[in-house]
Amino acid sequence: MTVLIAGTDSAEGQAAYAYALTEAARRGEELLYFVLSGDRPSPKTAADAGVTETYAEPDSRGKDGVGDLLDMAERIDASAIVIGIRHRTPASKFIMGSAAQQIILQANTPVICVKPGTSPF
């Protein structure tokens, strides 16, 4: 099976990537880095963690990168999706949604949410 990371270049995305590497190594699974924004990380990082990493991107013709990520999770039968999250105020939740919220609510795969600056271990 595969751990799927919703990759972004934000602090939240970096924290999620670090956790996803640890989780993939712990499970003995591959890591699929799905590039939602920014650049993909150096392959050396995953190799140093002992994890085989592949990359995917949203369909360039589509408008919904998160939908493409959720479709990918179904297609590869991912064991988990790892996402970075940040604190949002009630007003910001009301005014606009977020990619993280969409993934949490619509995924048929377990979702692991990681905040920057926290250690799960």
C-alpha positions in Angstrom: 0.0 0.0 0.0 1.0 3.6 -0.2 0.9 6.7 2.1 -0.3 9.7 0.1 0.9 13.2 1.0 -1.0 16.4 -0.1 2.2 18.3 -0.9 2.4 22.1 -0.5 5.3 24.4 0.1 3.8 26.0 3.3 5.0 25.3 6.8 2.0 23.1 7.2 3.0 21.1 4.1 6.6 20.7 5.3 5.3 19.4 8.7 3.0 17.0 6.9 5.8 15.8 4.6 8.1 15.1 7.6 5.3 13.1 9.3 4.4 11.3 6.0 8.0 10.1 5.6 8.0 8.8 9.2 4.6 7.1 8.7 5.6 5.5 5.4 8.8 4.1 6.9 6.9 2.9 10.0 4.4 1.1 7.8 7.0 -0.2 5.4 5.1 1.5 2.5 5.8 3.7 -0.4 5.1 7.5 -0.3 3.2 9.2 -3.1 3.8 13.0 -3.0 0.9 14.7 -4.7 2.0 18.2 -5.6 -0.9 20.6 -4.8 1.4 23.7 -4.8 5.0 24.6 -4.9 7.9 22.3 -5.9 8.3 18.7 -5.0 11.0 17.8 -2.4 14.4 16.4 -3.2 14.3 12.7 -3.8 17.3 12.4 -1.4 15.1 13.3 1.6 13.0 10.2 1.1 16.0 8.1 0.3 17.6 9.1 3.5 14.5 8.1 5.4 14.5 4.7 3.7 11.3 5.4 1.8 10.5 4.9 -1.9 8.9 8.1 -3.1 7.0 8.8 -6.3 5.3 12.0 -7.5 1.9 12.9 -9.0 0.3 16.2 -10.0 -3.3 17.3 -10.6 -4.6 17.1 -14.1 -3.4 20.3 -15.8 -6.8 20.5 -17.7 -8.8 20.2 -14.5 -9.8 22.9 -12.0 -9.9 20.8 -8.8 -6.5 19.6 -7.6 -8.1 18.3 -4.4 -10.6 16.3 -6.3 -7.7 14.8 -8.3 -5.9 13.9 -5.1 -9.0 12.2 -3.7 -9.4 10.3 -7.0 -5.7 9.2 -6.8 -6.2 8.0 -3.2 -9.1 5.8 -4.4 -7.2 4.6 -7.5 -4.1 3.5 -5.6 -6.0 2.3 -2.6 -3.9 4.5 -0.3 -3.5 3.4 3.3 -3.6 7.0 4.5 -3.6 10.6 3.3 -1.4 13.0 5.3 -2.2 16.7 5.2 -0.9 19.8 6.8 -3.4 22.0 8.7 -3.4 25.4 10.4 -5.6 27.0 12.9 -8.5 28.9 11.4 -10.9 31.2 13.0 -14.7 30.6 12.9 -15.1 33.5 10.6 -12.5 32.3 8.1 -14.2 28.8 8.1 -17.6 30.5 7.4 -16.3 32.7 4.6 -14.2 30.2 2.7 -13.5 26.5 2.7 -10.1 25.0 2.6 -8.4 22.2 0.7 -7.7 20.4 4.1 -11.4 20.6 5.0 -12.5 19.2 1.6 -10.0 16.3 2.0 -11.1 15.6 5.6 -14.8 15.6 4.7 -14.7 13.8 1.3 -11.9 11.2 1.6 -12.8 7.5 1.9 -9.3 6.9 3.2 -8.1 7.7 6.7 -6.7 11.2 6.9 -3.8 12.2 9.2 -3.8 15.9 10.0 -0.5 17.5 11.0 0.1 20.9 12.5 3.6 22.6 12.2 5.5 22.7 15.5 3.9 19.6 17.0 5.5 16.2 17.4 3.2 13.2 17.3 5.9 11.1 19.0 
